[in-house]
């Protein structure tokens, strides 16, 4: 039978044995869990595309009708007929309104009758003047008779001229009773209904008509861009005074600039308050899709012509407080930050004016995993957007 001391010694040995076993087990587990750093993150990279691009200037403006006319009643009378539907397209010379005509037809007949009477008096005066002139030579008439009929002849001539003028005025007033379209265009709603008295002591507006094919677009250019255009004009040719500078337009909500036209007019002075110059373009509008008063986006190509440029995918552009930048992978597969100066966007590609040479591998995907100064695993990818852009 074991004593108390032997039992205690046995327990101590058991504890030391378990402790030794745990230490050996811990050492073995430590050999299996040695820390291994993760591989560098994978990123997609591509090189900038070299391509000929044309610089553009972009403006905002408004559309305006080529011609706008308020049709007014030029004679007094009751409105007899309205020969169009509100909002119709009308042709030049098309009859739109007819004002009471019987009064002016009667006045024309009266003027023609007066003209006939005056012509008869003139013929009689000429006959008498010739007869008395002959009698005077035969000493069978007095000089006073000849002078009187000369006066009658000349007065009748003047009366005939006055009667002819009255007839033309009467004919003109009769023509004013028919209101026609001065040009091809679109007419607004009528402002007077049939039966109303118009032109009575006032200039009665009957309707408004617009000519919108072609249509104007007015926009302004700031002083800095204007000086740049003028400098390019010296290098190429002075196109500001010729309608050969092409421009393109897009309306609110439209993608791109689907309408093409040309430069038409430039104001002769810069507005000193805004520092801008008023410009105007002309666009075809045969289907009347463009209405006056619409907001318009205008793009004008540079007059200097195409130039070589570097383009990258827009997804590669990042921004911070220092401005736009891209992440590139150097020869050691280390990420670098490159500040860039951006140009225009061409078919979803971004023009880079400064900051790249064209040989860099730019990170286009996975930029969130790329940290400047740390390694990455670059995976080159073809730029399908770039290829599509070059094809266009």
BELLIN-V538487 format. One record per residue. N is the residue number from 0. RES is the residue in three letters. SS is DSSP state (H for helix, E for strand, C for the rest). Layout:
n-><N	N>
res-><RES	RES>
ss-><SS	SS>
This chain:
n-><0	1	2	3	4	5	6	7	8	9	10	11	12	13	14	15	16	17	18	19	20	21	22	23	24	25	26	27	28	29	30	31	32	33	34	35	36	37	38	39	40	41	42	43	44	45	46	47	48	49	50	51	52	53	54	55	56	57	58	59	60	61	62	63	64	65	66	67	68	69	70	71	72	73	74	75	76	77	78	79	80	81	82	83	84	85	86	87	88	89	90	91	92	93	94	95	96	97	98	99	100	101	102	103	104	105	106	107	108	109	110	111	112	113	114	115	116	117	118	119	120	121	122	123	124	125	126	127	128	129	130	131	132	133	134	135	136	137	138	139	140	141	142	143	144	145	146	147	148	149	150	151	152	153	154	155	156	157	158	159	160	161	162	163	164	165	166	167	168	169	170	171	172	173	174	175	176	177	178	179	180	181	182	183	184	185	186	187	188	189	190	191	192	193	194	195	196	197	198	199	200	201	202	203	204	205	206	207	208	209	210	211	212	213	214	215	216	217	218	219	220	221	222	223	224	225	226	227	228	229	230	231	232	233	234	235	236	237	238	239	240	241	242	243	244	245	246	247	248	249	250	251	252	253	254	255	256	257	258	259	260	261	262	263	264	265	266	267	268	269	270	271	272	273	274	275	276	277	278	279	280	281	282	283	284	285	286	287	288	289	290	291	292	293	294	295	296	297	298	299	300	301	302	303	304	305	306	307	308	309	310	311	312	313	314	315	316	317	318	319	320	321	322	323	324	325	326	327	328	329	330	331	332	333	334	335	336	337	338	339	340	341	342	343	344	345	346	347	348	349	350	351	352	353	354	355	356	357	358	359	360	361	362	363	364	365	366	367	368	369	370	371	372	373	374	375	376	377	378	379	380	381	382	383	384	385	386	387	388	389	390	391>
res-><UNK	UNK	UNK	UNK	UNK	UNK	UNK	UNK	UNK	UNK	UNK	UNK	UNK	UNK	UNK	UNK	UNK	UNK	UNK	UNK	UNK	UNK	UNK	UNK	UNK	UNK	UNK	UNK	UNK	UNK	UNK	UNK	UNK	UNK	UNK	UNK	UNK	UNK	UNK	UNK	UNK	UNK	UNK	UNK	UNK	UNK	UNK	UNK	UNK	UNK	UNK	UNK	UNK	UNK	UNK	UNK	UNK	UNK	UNK	UNK	UNK	UNK	UNK	UNK	UNK	UNK	UNK	UNK	UNK	UNK	UNK	UNK	UNK	UNK	UNK	UNK	UNK	UNK	UNK	UNK	UNK	UNK	UNK	UNK	UNK	UNK	UNK	UNK	UNK	UNK	UNK	UNK	UNK	UNK	UNK	UNK	UNK	UNK	UNK	UNK	UNK	UNK	UNK	UNK	UNK	UNK	UNK	UNK	UNK	UNK	UNK	UNK	UNK	UNK	UNK	UNK	UNK	UNK	UNK	UNK	UNK	UNK	UNK	UNK	UNK	UNK	UNK	UNK	UNK	UNK	UNK	UNK	UNK	UNK	UNK	UNK	UNK	UNK	UNK	UNK	UNK	UNK	UNK	UNK	UNK	UNK	UNK	UNK	UNK	UNK	UNK	UNK	UNK	UNK	UNK	UNK	UNK	UNK	UNK	UNK	UNK	UNK	UNK	UNK	UNK	UNK	UNK	UNK	UNK	UNK	UNK	UNK	UNK	UNK	UNK	UNK	UNK	UNK	UNK	UNK	UNK	UNK	UNK	UNK	UNK	UNK	UNK	UNK	UNK	UNK	UNK	UNK	UNK	UNK	UNK	UNK	UNK	UNK	UNK	UNK	UNK	UNK	UNK	UNK	UNK	UNK	UNK	UNK	UNK	UNK	UNK	UNK	UNK	UNK	UNK	UNK	UNK	UNK	UNK	UNK	UNK	UNK	UNK	UNK	UNK	UNK	UNK	UNK	UNK	UNK	UNK	UNK	UNK	UNK	UNK	UNK	UNK	UNK	UNK	UNK	UNK	UNK	UNK	UNK	UNK	UNK	UNK	UNK	UNK	UNK	UNK	UNK	UNK	UNK	UNK	UNK	UNK	UNK	UNK	UNK	UNK	UNK	UNK	UNK	UNK	UNK	UNK	UNK	UNK	UNK	UNK	UNK	UNK	UNK	UNK	UNK	UNK	UNK	UNK	UNK	UNK	UNK	UNK	UNK	UNK	UNK	UNK	UNK	UNK	UNK	UNK	UNK	UNK	UNK	UNK	UNK	UNK	UNK	UNK	UNK	UNK	UNK	UNK	UNK	UNK	UNK	UNK	UNK	UNK	UNK	UNK	UNK	UNK	UNK	UNK	UNK	UNK	UNK	UNK	UNK	UNK	UNK	UNK	UNK	UNK	UNK	UNK	UNK	UNK	UNK	UNK	UNK	UNK	UNK	UNK	UNK	UNK	UNK	UNK	UNK	UNK	UNK	UNK	UNK	UNK	UNK	UNK	UNK	UNK	UNK	UNK	UNK	UNK	UNK	UNK	UNK	UNK	UNK	UNK	UNK	UNK	UNK	UNK	UNK	UNK	UNK	UNK	UNK	UNK	UNK	UNK	UNK	UNK	UNK	UNK	UNK	UNK	UNK	UNK	UNK	UNK	UNK	UNK	UNK	UNK	UNK	UNK	UNK	UNK	UNK	UNK	UNK>
ss-><C	C	C	H	H	H	H	H	H	H	H	H	H	H	H	H	H	H	H	H	H	H	H	H	H	H	H	H	H	H	H	H	C	C	C	C	C	C	C	C	C	E	E	E	E	E	E	C	E	E	E	E	E	C	C	E	E	E	E	E	E	E	E	E	E	E	E	E	E	E	E	E	E	C	C	C	E	E	E	E	E	E	C	C	C	C	C	C	E	E	C	C	C	C	E	E	E	E	E	C	C	H	H	H	H	H	H	H	H	H	H	H	H	H	H	H	H	H	H	H	H	H	H	H	H	H	H	H	H	H	H	H	H	H	H	H	H	C	C	C	C	C	H	H	H	H	H	H	H	H	H	H	H	H	H	H	H	H	H	H	H	H	H	H	H	H	H	H	H	H	H	H	H	H	H	H	C	E	E	E	C	C	C	C	E	E	E	C	C	C	C	C	C	C	C	C	E	E	C	C	C	C	C	E	E	E	E	E	E	E	E	E	E	E	E	E	E	E	E	E	E	E	H	H	H	H	H	H	H	H	H	H	H	H	H	C	C	C	C	C	C	C	C	C	C	E	E	E	E	E	E	C	C	C	C	C	C	C	E	E	E	E	E	E	E	E	C	C	C	C	E	C	C	C	C	E	E	E	E	E	E	E	E	C	C	C	C	C	C	C	C	C	C	C	E	E	E	E	E	E	E	C	C	C	C	C	E	E	E	E	E	E	E	H	H	H	C	E	E	E	C	C	E	E	E	E	E	E	E	C	C	C	C	E	E	E	E	E	E	C	E	E	E	E	E	E	C	C	E	E	E	E	E	E	C	C	C	C	C	C	E	E	E	E	E	C	H	H	H	C	C	C	C	C	E	C	E	E	E	E	C	C	C	H	H	H	H	H	H	H	H	C>
